[in-house]
Amino acid sequence: MPQNALYAQSGGVTAVINASAWGVIEAVRAHPAHFGKIYAARDGILGVLREEIIDLDQEDPLTLAALRHTPGGAFGSCRFDLGDPDQDPEQYERLVEVFRAHDIGTFFYNGGGGSMDTALKIARMGDRMGFPIKAIGVPKTIDNDLAVTDSSPGFGSAAKFIATVVREASLDVESMHTSSTKVFVLEVMGRHAGWLAAAAALAQEFDGQPPMLILFAETLFDQDDFLEHLNRTIERHGYCVVVVSEGLKNPDGTLFSVAQSHDVYAYTQLGGAAPRLAELIREQTGHKLHWAVVDYIQRSARHIASKVDVEQAYACGRAAVEGVVAGEDAFMPIIRRDSNDPYRWSIGFTPLETVADVEQGMPREYITPDGYGITQAARDYLRPLIQGEDAPPFDQGLPCYPRIRGELLPKRCPPFEVKTD
Amino acid sequence: MPQNALYAQSGGVTAVINASAWGVIEAVRAHPAHFGKIYAARDGILGVLREEIIDLDQEDPLTLAALRHTPGGAFGSCRFDLGDPDQDPEQYERLVEVFRAHDIGTFFYNGGGGSMDTALKIARMGDRMGFPIKAIGVPKTIDNDLAVTDSSPGFGSAAKFIATVVREASLDVESMHTSSTKVFVLEVMGRHAGWLAAAAALAQEFDGQPPMLILFAETLFDQDDFLEHLNRTIERHGYCVVVVSEGLKNPDGTLFSVAQSHDVYAYTQLGGAAPRLAELIREQTGHKLHWAVVDYIQRSARHIASKVDVEQAYACGRAAVEGVVAGEDAFMPIIRRDSNDPYRWSIGFTPLETVADVEQGMPREYITPDGYGITQAARDYLRPLIQGEDAPPFDQGLPCYPRIRGELLPKRCPPFEVKTD
């Protein structure tokens, strides 16, 4: 009997991570000679440590197929890193205990760079612990900061949502600007890389509108220079859209969104780059403004997912399985850009070592010399990733996202306490 | 020769106000015996006072037809109220001067309760000034607070967007809650009425998820009671979605979003009910949380507009014209709910007097006794308004929203300065 396969989700989830899950599930089932059952761990690696394992054979097949269009992490995700094998051997002993108890031969971990490090640790654990297990990464991150791969599943859909709502909200601001709001500030995610902020500029592709200034995570915020650009834009166009990365930095490299402790106001203000920037603009220019923070909404907006992104997420899930069938181990599927116009892509593999805990920033040459926009090269890179629509089914006016039952396998191992601090 | 018609947009714009514009334009052109040309004022009544009038015959017919699926106010809107006719007679003299110069016989004003007051003043002005003009209101507001009409065009689409993103973001929070975020706070619009916050509860229609607490604009915020409900929800479900109206009130009736001036911190914090609430929850419970503010995005989200809303907005525009053809004056089309299940609606008329400067709040019986949810009656009222999808055309991965050229008619009147303070 072939050994079973276990799939788990890790880190911040996306609009399409479940499409990867479905790709893995479908492909495992397509290879009964290589795999026994397909299980899913609840809440990522935590579910393995806790022996919380879902038997997907117990789920409604229609619900599983609906994973392709359901946002969030259907099996639960986690923010948890495995310790160093020398420092925390008991974690690894526990993993082997659980893998052995449920005859798991392959582990698929769907996440970003940090999760690839977890997958790598598990891949390396096998020999050491006398329980060989294949560990495969499946790429996912809205931050688009995974190395080697041309883009990361999850990013394209978040980018499409951001570009769409920027185009729409800009029309709103433009309508109001002569007697009301002149500045609209939108905060998007991206602690370290400005990819999502850059995607906002795609809103300009149709007719060069709206006038926009982008403050990237890569930028050290120069207040005077920014206000000068803002005032000049408003003079010329009457209004301005400002897109700010949550990761915008102060000149000293600290996060802009966290107010400095102040001699007079001995308190720390809650983060939020947009409200802080809005306050600054209002104080310094007096312009009427509105601001928005899309937060989780941008990474779960499956209703406006990019078709390219959905297909790539699904393909990465399938390829992870097919790589195992072909005899590979300790790899992550990557997306290759075979041609840009027309956009053609294919799937390749990269060793987990090349992506584990590596962060791939946005190239400096993607930012215009003034620091507030993106170059044509950036547009050429980004545009293909948001192409195509892939609407979920709607019922009663809303997208229909079935929830898995998630019944756990009976436990076979003793309890184990995970320290999550 | 019949006199010309003039259309203008007023107040905060919506995802479907341009569908009403297209309804007016198409219907006026369908009645050449009753109307000459159809014009649009730039930036609402301000454009009339400034004699900034767009000849729609100069626009590309395809661009005009695309108004049906384009958000924002295509002709520009304004926040401006006409003065009292006795105090500001020169404003009314100016209106007559411009109407006369361009032979305007009918004025259509597309807005909310305040704009209906402007329309009413213009309707009454005619006799007084010796220049009879028909003034017709066309309803619009995402706040759903217009009187007499069963619902307001613009509300259904904003409600559909909110319910959709709440459903999606909730799946995200649910995925993360065991090791990360347990509370997601979303701020929606609504200074005086909690209609938009109530719409978030439609996200629960599919399977009773997610666990949610709503803080309505009608609510006086009871911090202890709220935190108790929050903790209980998290104990039971592991996480909680909190939806807060921007108009949430402190126990003393002041706005929650504006921090009270403080003895120590002699400053006023910028508004934002969500970040304030997030700070409070973090301080008092220690739960990890995320927050979002959708602001203009919720009222311009044409990509996920309600089909019912689009059709009603368009029908109200057409009906405004058809009422004039039938001999009516000084009225506003209203939406009547003829049956709830199945939902059937028709268009009626109401005199401007009945809607001018009237605000229709949410009935108290739509809020559950504990104050944090909506009743079945509210669900039955809200559900039909978000039904159906009406996606705009997409190009290059993004919705395609053509912009009108907006070339102004040559001026025939002397300049006039409008005091907008």
Interface residues (C-beta under 8 A of the other chain):
Chain A: Q9 G12 V13 A15 D43 G44 L46 T70 P71 G72 G73 A74 G76 S77 C78 R79 F80 K160 A163 T164 V165 R167 E168 A169 S170 L171 D172 V173 E174 S175 M176 T178 S179 S180 T181 F184 L186 L202 A203 E205 F206 D207 Q209 V264 Y265 Y267 L270 G272 A274 P275 A278 E279 R282 H290 W291 A292 V293 V294 D295 Y296 I297 R299 S300 A301 R302 H303 I304 S306 R383 I386 Q387 G388 E389 A391 F394 D395 Q396 G397 L398 P399 C400 Y401 P402 R403 T420
Chain B: Q9 G12 V13 A15 D43 G44 L46 T70 P71 G72 G73 A74 G76 S77 C78 R79 F80 K160 A163 T164 V165 R167 E168 A169 S170 L171 D172 V173 E174 S175 M176 T178 S179 S180 T181 F184 L186 L202 A203 E205 F206 D207 Q209 V264 Y265 Y267 L270 G272 A274 P275 A278 E279 R282 H290 W291 A292 V293 V294 D295 Y296 I297 R299 S300 A301 R302 H303 I304 S306 R383 I386 Q387 G388 E389 A391 F394 D395 Q396 G397 L398 P399 C400 Y401 P402 R403 T420
